[in-house]
């Protein structure tokens, strides 16, 4: 079950990563274009650089949070598995003694009856 969660989490991260990185770049390009057209300043390169830095930071934060969430999930699953193992151990430390066979007891009684003992 954990494998499927990890696959879907990675797929969602890739999709969100693309959107999160490209959005600040496009917004800064648009802002740089409007500043260039309205005020006549040549700041398009500055805004482009600012957008790339903001997109990189956003992408880094997203990957970091996704990796940490995956590690927390794995840790929680390991703890649950350890609790299950402690609750239901494979080999119990105390075992009860072997019970005598009923078949052998039945044969002894039949042998006694044949021999003529009435115990």
Secondary structure as UniProt FT lines:
FT   HELIX           2..39
FT   HELIX           44..87
FT   HELIX           102..115
//
